Every structure is written in structure tokens, then in C-alpha cells.
Amino acid sequence: MSETRYDFAIVGAGMAGASLAAELSPHASVLMIEAEDQPGYHATGRSAAFWDECYGGPDVVPLTLASGAFLREHDLLTQRGALHIARAQDSAKVDRFLAEFSGTGATIERLDRGEMIKKLPGLREEWIEAVWEPACCDIDVGALHALYLARAKAGGAKLAVRARITQAGHKGDCWQLRSADGREFLASTLINAAGAWADELADIAGCGKLGITPYRRTVAQLRTNPAPSQTQPLVLDISGHFYFKPESGRLWLSPHDEEPSPACDAAPEELAVAAAIDRLQQVVRLDVERVETKWAGLRSFAPDRLPVYGTDARDTDFFWFAGQGGFGIQTAPAAAQLAASILLNQPMPAPLAGIDPKKYSPRRFG
Ligand SMILES: Cc1cc2nc3c(=O)[nH]c(=O)nc-3n(C[C@H](O)[C@H](O)[C@H](O)COP(=O)(O)OP(=O)(O)OC[C@H]3O[C@@H](n4cnc5c(N)ncnc54)[C@H](O)[C@@H]3O)c2cc1C
């Protein structure tokens, strides 16, 4: 039985839990509790690893932009560019995209086919215009996660692995948490960074669920002929039916699937990979020689698809750090700073100037 009482127990040591532990640990005692053998096994270890200013919608842009400086400072971004491609029938979607993101601070421009073909040789004729995001980058996700875990450790945070929390209740003025294998942990504040399990954890702790739903997303690594050039952009369908990008001479391809799923160790479905390849072949002329590997992960969204950062409406010792959807890597630095300033009751740091934390508060659900 543990006698140590931590200021903060963070359940989940993926990107969310690790980044927040790194921000909190210089100021408070922190314990990260992770169900798996090692942190990063679930969504964090399965991402497509891009930082795209517009991904996630206009209300996510401020978090993505505010994270850029930290990621650049630590040399974690590599220039790529993103091309949101459209056919004649998608023209209104291009207009909508440009209108939706104008004034958000994201850099976007309309490209015609002549400019598109320079960026993506082999593009089929029906793709005639695009929105271009020059600032889009690849993120070194493993290095970012490792950096946060190292910073948390340097700040004195502890990490318990193979500890799935199955019970959580108040004991006097602190939380008493129990893992499936019988370990017990004490903390003043319980932080929910449980990714796809966020609602389940809230339920265990006696707080209401918020309707955070996991959705499966599939990615396949393809060997193609010709092989993609490493300078090729991330290519996304403006209608949201695929994206692909080069990765070390191979192509990473997703059908942009979004299948509701229970929280689990997600596995890729053959059909999703087949659909993705079919869509790819309608975009570019190339032969798919082999599916070298494929994987799936869960992206977890609140009902309004914005992240949930803040103190629970009913239990002020329960803090939500969940619902990071498809943008939890690219927004991690800003999200962790925002959450830490709320938890430590400190002013928000300069990179977050202009961000309204109320927009992301769980209290918006009433
Ligand atoms: C295919 C795919 C592509 C993506 N591409 C991108 C991208 O290009 N850019 C981007 O920014 N984002 C991307 N994302 C989203 C990003 O990966 C997630 O938003 C982010 O990883 C979420 O981090 P997390 O820490 O909340 O979740 P996770 O990494 O899933 O971590 C949650 C952890 O909580 C643990 N846990 C849960 N319940 C308990 C419990 N009861 N006790 C103890 N531990 C528990 C789990 O074991 C898990 O390790 C992608 C996601 C997927 C699936």
C-alpha cells in the first residue's frame, strides 16, 4: 500500500499525460499512471505525425499555432506542405475551406492545376484545384514524447506502468486509486489523460461521462512504383476521404476512416486499407507493389469535436485532459501549458496569449 500522497495523479502517459506531467512536475509532486508496459502504446504511437495548421478546425488553430514555437525550438518539425485537393464538383468546398480559415492565422492559398502538378507529379486530370498550406510539417512524435517523459522525470515525476486504474474514490480530502493488480495510489487531484478511456475513467471516479467517443483511423505503409519523392507534400482530399504522404521512400496512406469503436487496442481492417488504395489510385498514377505494414488507432472526440481541458463541473478535484481527436500531437505543447496554468493557478504563458480556455472547458457541456 502506497503512503505517498501526490499533488497530481495523471492517468494515462501518452502524449497528453506526459506533456502535462512535464509542465507540472517542476512545481508539484506528480505521478503518471499507465495501464500498458510502456507509455505511448495507444493513439500516441500510431499517429500520422503531421503538424497542419488547419487540421481539427478553426477553433483548434490557436492551439496548433501556439505549439509551433516549442516544436521548432526543439527541432521536432520538418517542412512538408499540405495540399487539400479538389475536383470540379468540390469547388464550393474550396471556397468554404478558404472562408472558414481566413483570419485564423493559418497560411492558406488557392492553387490551380498548373501549380498542383508541380508539387504532385502524376496527379490525375480531374483534380483541378487545391488549398495549399505551406507551413505544414512532419513532427518527430517519438522524440516529442520522449522529451516530455524525460522532462517529467527530471522534474521529479514518477511513472507507474502496468497499472490499469479500475477503482477511484475520495478518501477524506484525497483520491484513493486502485489498479487492477491491487496497487494503491493517493493524490489530491486526479487528472484524466486516458485518451479513448476518458469517459470510462470519469465513470469509475464517479464523475459523469461527457460523451467522448473513440473512432478508429487506419494507416497503411505502401511500397509504390514510382516511389514517392521525399519532398512531396501531405495530400488530403478536400472532401475528407483520404490523405497520404511520403515516409522514408514509402507512402503512408489513410482512408480518413472514422469508425466508432469501444476503447481497445485498435487493429486495422482489410476493407479500410483496400478502400484507401482504391481512392489513391483515383488520384495519382502509380502501382501499389506491397502493403508493407498497416495499423489503426483511436482518435477520441467530445461531441463538439473540441478538446476538453479543465476542472469537472461537479468534482473540482477531477481534471479533464481529453478529447484530443486527430490533433493531440500537434497541439500538445500549448494544451499542456494551458492545463498546467489552470491547475497551478498561474497566468497563462506568453505563447498562449489570446487563447480563451473557456472554449475548451468541460463546463461548456452544462
Ligand atoms: C491513425 C492516427 C493518426 C493520427 N495522426 C495525427 C497527426 O498527424 N497529428 C496529430 O497531432 N495527431 C494525430 N493523431 C491524434 C493523436 O495521436 C492523439 O490525439 C494523441 O495521441 C492523444 O494522446 P493521448 O495521450 O490523449 O492518448 P493515448 O496516446 O491513447 O494515451 C492514453 C493512455 O491512457 C492509458 N489509460 C487509459 N485508461 C487507463 C486506466 N484506467 N489506467 C491507466 N492507464 C490508462 C492508455 O493505456 C494510454 O496509453 C492521430 C491519431 C491516429 C489514431
The ligand as an SDF file (V2000), in Angstrom:
LIG
                    3D

 53 58  0  0  0  0  0  0  0  0999 V2000
   -4.0520    6.9310  -37.1330 C   0  0  0  0  0  0  0  0  0  0  0  0
   -3.9240    8.2150  -36.3540 C   0  0  0  0  0  0  0  0  0  0  0  0
   -3.2860    9.3060  -36.9400 C   0  0  0  0  0  0  0  0  0  0  0  0
   -3.1190   10.4850  -36.2100 C   0  0  0  0  0  0  0  0  0  0  0  0
   -2.3990   11.4930  -36.7680 N   0  0  0  0  0  0  0  0  0  0  0  0
   -2.1480   12.6140  -36.0520 C   0  0  0  0  0  0  0  0  0  0  0  0
   -1.3370   13.6490  -36.5820 C   0  0  0  0  0  0  0  0  0  0  0  0
   -0.8300   13.5410  -37.7060 O   0  0  0  0  0  0  0  0  0  0  0  0
   -1.1190   14.7610  -35.8200 N   0  0  0  0  0  0  0  0  0  0  0  0
   -1.6680   14.9000  -34.5730 C   0  0  0  0  0  0  0  0  0  0  0  0
   -1.4660   15.9310  -33.9330 O   0  0  0  0  0  0  0  0  0  0  0  0
   -2.4340   13.9250  -34.0340 N   0  0  0  0  0  0  0  0  0  0  0  0
   -2.6830   12.7910  -34.7430 C   0  0  0  0  0  0  0  0  0  0  0  0
   -3.4550   11.8050  -34.2040 N   0  0  0  0  0  0  0  0  0  0  0  0
   -4.0790   12.0200  -32.8890 C   0  0  0  0  0  0  0  0  0  0  0  0
   -3.1120   11.7910  -31.7610 C   0  0  0  0  0  0  0  0  0  0  0  0
   -2.4090   10.5810  -31.9540 O   0  0  0  0  0  0  0  0  0  0  0  0
   -3.9090   11.7780  -30.4420 C   0  0  0  0  0  0  0  0  0  0  0  0
   -4.7060   12.9480  -30.3310 O   0  0  0  0  0  0  0  0  0  0  0  0
   -2.9750   11.7430  -29.2290 C   0  0  0  0  0  0  0  0  0  0  0  0
   -2.0210   10.7060  -29.3660 O   0  0  0  0  0  0  0  0  0  0  0  0
   -3.7950   11.5350  -27.9590 C   0  0  0  0  0  0  0  0  0  0  0  0
   -2.8980   11.3640  -26.8940 O   0  0  0  0  0  0  0  0  0  0  0  0
   -3.4260   10.8210  -25.5010 P   0  0  0  0  0  0  0  0  0  0  0  0
   -2.2770   10.8080  -24.5820 O   0  0  0  0  0  0  0  0  0  0  0  0
   -4.6580   11.5440  -25.1430 O   0  0  0  0  0  0  0  0  0  0  0  0
   -3.9270    9.3170  -25.8380 O   0  0  0  0  0  0  0  0  0  0  0  0
   -3.1340    7.9370  -25.8050 P   0  0  0  0  0  0  0  0  0  0  0  0
   -1.8380    8.0330  -26.5000 O   0  0  0  0  0  0  0  0  0  0  0  0
   -4.0970    6.8950  -26.2850 O   0  0  0  0  0  0  0  0  0  0  0  0
   -2.8220    7.7350  -24.2710 O   0  0  0  0  0  0  0  0  0  0  0  0
   -3.8120    7.4260  -23.3190 C   0  0  0  0  0  0  0  0  0  0  0  0
   -3.1900    6.4310  -22.3550 C   0  0  0  0  0  0  0  0  0  0  0  0
   -4.0550    6.2470  -21.2380 O   0  0  0  0  0  0  0  0  0  0  0  0
   -3.8590    4.9270  -20.7810 C   0  0  0  0  0  0  0  0  0  0  0  0
   -5.0240    4.5630  -19.9640 N   0  0  0  0  0  0  0  0  0  0  0  0
   -6.3140    4.5770  -20.3310 C   0  0  0  0  0  0  0  0  0  0  0  0
   -7.1060    4.1890  -19.3040 N   0  0  0  0  0  0  0  0  0  0  0  0
   -6.2850    3.9250  -18.2560 C   0  0  0  0  0  0  0  0  0  0  0  0
   -6.5050    3.4720  -16.9210 C   0  0  0  0  0  0  0  0  0  0  0  0
   -7.7440    3.2240  -16.4610 N   0  0  0  0  0  0  0  0  0  0  0  0
   -5.4380    3.2930  -16.1250 N   0  0  0  0  0  0  0  0  0  0  0  0
   -4.1780    3.5650  -16.5790 C   0  0  0  0  0  0  0  0  0  0  0  0
   -3.9100    3.9930  -17.8350 N   0  0  0  0  0  0  0  0  0  0  0  0
   -4.9580    4.1640  -18.6660 C   0  0  0  0  0  0  0  0  0  0  0  0
   -3.7560    4.1200  -22.0650 C   0  0  0  0  0  0  0  0  0  0  0  0
   -3.1140    2.8810  -21.8490 O   0  0  0  0  0  0  0  0  0  0  0  0
   -2.9840    5.0600  -22.9850 C   0  0  0  0  0  0  0  0  0  0  0  0
   -1.6100    4.7710  -23.0120 O   0  0  0  0  0  0  0  0  0  0  0  0
   -3.6360   10.5980  -34.8920 C   0  0  0  0  0  0  0  0  0  0  0  0
   -4.2740    9.5080  -34.3090 C   0  0  0  0  0  0  0  0  0  0  0  0
   -4.4210    8.3180  -35.0080 C   0  0  0  0  0  0  0  0  0  0  0  0
   -5.0860    7.1500  -34.3550 C   0  0  0  0  0  0  0  0  0  0  0  0
  1  2  1  0
  2  3  1  0
  2 52  2  0
  3  4  2  0
  4  5  1  0
  4 50  1  0
  5  6  2  0
  6  7  1  0
  6 13  1  0
  7  8  2  0
  7  9  1  0
  9 10  1  0
 10 11  2  0
 10 12  1  0
 12 13  2  0
 13 14  1  0
 14 15  1  0
 14 50  1  0
 15 16  1  0
 16 17  1  0
 16 18  1  0
 18 19  1  0
 18 20  1  0
 20 21  1  0
 20 22  1  0
 22 23  1  0
 23 24  1  0
 24 25  2  0
 24 26  1  0
 24 27  1  0
 27 28  1  0
 28 29  2  0
 28 30  1  0
 28 31  1  0
 31 32  1  0
 32 33  1  0
 33 34  1  0
 33 48  1  0
 34 35  1  0
 35 36  1  0
 35 46  1  0
 36 37  1  0
 36 45  1  0
 37 38  2  0
 38 39  1  0
 39 40  1  0
 39 45  2  0
 40 41  1  0
 40 42  2  0
 42 43  1  0
 43 44  2  0
 44 45  1  0
 46 47  1  0
 46 48  1  0
 48 49  1  0
 50 51  2  0
 51 52  1  0
 52 53  1  0
M  END
$$$$
